[in-house]
């Protein structure tokens, strides 16, 4: 009887000791991500442990700022609303027509491609020390393509959902885009809203694909909600090397397309760039 109890107690002690050691090892393996090099290094270790979710590899920061808010605006855009955003975000207010900004942090090579030049330049300039997340916006407090004002959109962003997905459009409504807006192979696109220059954009994507994404197959369908306002994590950005972003910016600078068209080409490709998915479905749970 005594021997049986002793064995039982010994087994319990061994069990709890083992659990304690496992928990200690687990805690020691949790990534401490301070920059992109750390992220890549720790992500490799994490994969070996079998914990491969994006949320676990690089969770949202517990302290402010939670990320960067990158604004691509014109000189006449009223940006007073960003004052409240500075409580939670590090704000970068670019003037899309002023590449030689007095502030060296806000400079970029050329005023081409509208907001696309700003977005790519920020990623390139900060690639080795990206904040946990970046929200890219045009700077309007309110606009037809925003389903709420910018302050409430930022306040409603679910960072846990962003960590899981890596990329979230700031627009939920498909209109005026649609799930088959760009059909660069078969050219049989379905357009829900005003057609605008959909055909021109589709043709430009098809004609420039090898320059933009060499070695990657041109998707039959490319679609995501408009209109080049989104949130993305550094982990999603880091899936591609810095050279990919530099190549896109070089294309933008050398392109003979008008700014509206070259910018629209990249507008349709942001989701693909960060997720690898040519059709990016809207996930409403991101805003719960």
VEXGUDREN-520092 format. One record per residue (C-alpha): residue number from 1; x, y, z; residue in one letter. Coordinates in steps of 0.1 Angstrom, whole numbers. Layout:
BEGIN
     i    east   north      up   aa
   NUM       X       Y       Z    a
...
END
This chain:
BEGIN
     i    east   north      up   aa
     1       0       0       0    x
     2      28      24      10    x
     3      48      14     -20    x
     4      17      21     -43    x
     5      12      55     -28    x
     6      49      63     -31    x
     7      49      54     -67    x
     8      17      75     -73    x
     9      33     106     -56    x
    10      65     101     -74    x
    11      47     100    -107    x
    12      28     132     -99    x
    13      61     149     -89    x
    14      77     138    -122    x
    15      47     150    -142    x
    16      47     185    -127    x
    17      84     187    -130    x
    18      82     178    -166    x
    19      54     203    -172    x
    20      74     230    -155    x
    21     105     223    -176    x
    22      83     224    -208    x
    23      67     257    -198    x
    24     102     272    -191    x
    25     115     260    -224    x
    26      84     274    -241    x
    27      87     308    -225    x
    28     124     309    -235    x
    29     114     302    -271    x
    30      89     330    -275    x
    31     103     355    -299    x
    32     116     389    -287    x
    33     113     408    -320    x
    34     130     442    -322    x
    35     137     444    -359    x
    36     133     426    -392    x
    37     165     405    -387    x
    38     152     393    -353    x
    39     118     385    -369    x
    40     133     363    -396    x
    41     157     346    -372    x
    42     131     339    -345    x
    43     105     328    -372    x
    44     129     300    -381    x
    45     132     288    -345    x
    46      95     291    -340    x
    47      88     269    -371    x
    48     111     242    -357    x
    49      89     241    -325    x
    50      58     236    -346    x
    51      42     270    -336    x
    52      39     286    -370    x
    53      10     310    -368    x
    54      17     346    -376    x
    55       1     358    -344    x
    56      24     337    -323    x
    57      55     346    -342    x
    58      50     384    -339    x
    59      21     394    -317    x
    60       7     430    -316    x
    61      27     452    -293    x
    62      14     457    -258    x
    63      25     494    -256    x
    64      21     524    -278    x
    65      29     532    -306    x
    66      12     502    -321    x
    67      26     510    -356    x
    68      31     536    -382    x
    69       4     556    -400    x
    70      17     566    -434    x
    71      -3     594    -451    x
    72       1     601    -488    x
    73     -17     634    -492    x
    74     -16     666    -512    x
    75      -5     699    -498    x
    76     -42     711    -496    x
    77     -54     680    -476    x
    78     -66     688    -441    x
    79     -47     665    -418    x
    80     -58     680    -384    x
    81     -76     646    -377    x
    82     -42     629    -374    x
    83     -35     647    -341    x
    84     -57     622    -323    x
    85     -41     593    -342    x
    86      -7     603    -328    x
    87     -17     589    -295    x
    88     -14     554    -308    x
    89       5     557    -340    x
    90      38     572    -353    x
    91      25     594    -381    x
    92      43     602    -413    x
    93      26     629    -434    x
    94      40     628    -469    x
    95      31     654    -496    x
    96      28     634    -528    x
    97      40     664    -548    x
    98      71     673    -527    x
    99      98     646    -531    x
   100     124     670    -517    x
   101     106     676    -484    x
   102     125     696    -458    x
   103     121     667    -435    x
   104     145     639    -447    x
   105     121     612    -433    x
   106      95     623    -458    x
   107     116     624    -490    x
   108     112     601    -520    x
   109     128     599    -554    x
   110     101     613    -577    x
   111      65     625    -577    x
   112      52     596    -598    x
   113      24     570    -593    x
   114       5     590    -567    x
   115       3     572    -533    x
   116      22     541    -547    x
   117      55     560    -547    x
   118      50     570    -510    x
   119      40     535    -499    x
   120      70     518    -516    x
   121      94     545    -504    x
   122      84     541    -468    x
   123      88     503    -470    x
   124     122     506    -486    x
   125     135     533    -463    x
   126     124     514    -432    x
   127     128     478    -443    x
   128     153     468    -417    x
   129     135     484    -388    x
   130      98     482    -397    x
   131      72     489    -370    x
   132      49     460    -361    x
   133      22     473    -384    x
   134      17     501    -410    x
   135     -15     517    -420    x
   136     -14     533    -454    x
   137     -40     560    -461    x
   138     -46     590    -485    x
   139     -51     615    -457    x
   140     -88     623    -462    x
   141    -109     624    -430    x
   142    -138     614    -451    x
   143    -141     602    -487    x
   144    -165     583    -510    x
   145    -143     552    -508    x
   146    -142     552    -470    x
   147    -171     536    -452    x
   148    -165     557    -421    x
   149    -142     586    -412    x
   150    -105     579    -409    x
   151    -104     583    -371    x
   152    -131     556    -366    x
   153    -116     533    -392    x
   154     -83     534    -373    x
   155    -100     529    -340    x
   156    -119     499    -353    x
   157     -88     481    -366    x
   158     -85     447    -349    x
   159     -48     441    -344    x
   160     -52     405    -335    x
   161     -70     399    -368    x
   162     -43     419    -386    x
   163     -16     397    -369    x
   164     -33     366    -382    x
   165     -40     378    -417    x
   166     -10     401    -423    x
   167     -30     424    -446    x
   168     -64     440    -442    x
   169     -81     464    -466    x
   170     -96     494    -449    x
   171    -126     490    -472    x
   172    -151     461    -467    x
   173    -175     469    -496    x
   174    -164     454    -530    x
   175    -180     482    -550    x
   176    -168     496    -574    x
   177    -144     467    -576    x
   178    -157     431    -578    x
   179    -144     395    -574    x
   180    -135     394    -611    x
   181    -125     430    -619    x
   182     -91     422    -635    x
   183     -89     394    -660    x
   184     -54     400    -675    x
   185     -52     367    -693    x
   186     -87     362    -708    x
   187     -98     399    -708    x
   188    -134     390    -698    x
   189    -137     410    -666    x
   190    -169     417    -648    x
   191    -172     453    -637    x
   192    -197     463    -610    x
   193    -191     500    -607    x
   194    -182     527    -633    x
   195    -158     511    -657    x
   196    -134     541    -658    x
   197    -100     528    -670    x
   198    -105     492    -660    x
   199     -95     479    -694    x
   200     -64     501    -694    x
   201     -54     490    -660    x
   202     -60     453    -669    x
   203     -39     458    -701    x
   204     -11     475    -682    x
   205      -9     448    -656    x
   206      -7     421    -683    x
   207      19     441    -703    x
   208      41     448    -673    x
   209      37     417    -652    x
   210      71     402    -660    x
   211      88     435    -650    x
   212      68     437    -618    x
   213      69     401    -607    x
   214      96     382    -627    x
   215      93     344    -624    x
   216      57     346    -610    x
   217      28     334    -631    x
   218       3     360    -642    x
   219     -30     352    -624    x
   220     -61     347    -644    x
   221     -81     369    -620    x
   222     -69     398    -598    x
   223     -93     414    -575    x
   224     -95     432    -541    x
   225    -115     460    -527    x
   226    -105     495    -538    x
   227     -89     520    -531    x
   228     -53     516    -519    x
   229     -59     521    -482    x
   230     -49     491    -461    x
   231     -30     478    -430    x
   232      -1     454    -432    x
   233      22     438    -407    x
   234      60     438    -409    x
   235      58     400    -411    x
   236      38     402    -443    x
   237      61     427    -458    x
   238      92     406    -448    x
   239      79     377    -469    x
   240      94     395    -499    x
   241     130     407    -500    x
   242     137     444    -501    x
   243     148     440    -537    x
   244     112     433    -547    x
   245     100     466    -534    x
   246     129     484    -550    x
   247     121     468    -584    x
   248      85     480    -581    x
   249      96     515    -573    x
   250     121     515    -602    x
   251      93     504    -625    x
   252      71     532    -612    x
   253      99     558    -618    x
   254     107     546    -653    x
   255      71     539    -665    x
   256      58     560    -693    x
   257      22     554    -680    x
   258       4     584    -666    x
   259       5     586    -629    x
   260     -31     577    -624    x
   261     -27     546    -644    x
   262       6     534    -629    x
   263      -7     541    -595    x
   264     -39     522    -603    x
   265     -18     492    -615    x
   266      -2     489    -580    x
   267     -35     497    -563    x
   268     -48     464    -578    x
   269     -17     445    -568    x
   270     -11     455    -531    x
   271     -31     426    -518    x
   272     -12     401    -540    x
   273      21     417    -531    x
   274      17     411    -494    x
   275      -4     379    -494    x
   276       4     361    -526    x
   277     -33     358    -532    x
   278     -46     372    -564    x
   279     -82     374    -552    x
   280     -83     389    -518    x
   281    -117     383    -501    x
   282    -130     408    -476    x
   283    -129     393    -441    x
   284    -155     412    -421    x
   285    -144     396    -388    x
   286    -113     419    -390    x
   287    -134     447    -378    x
   288    -152     430    -349    x
END
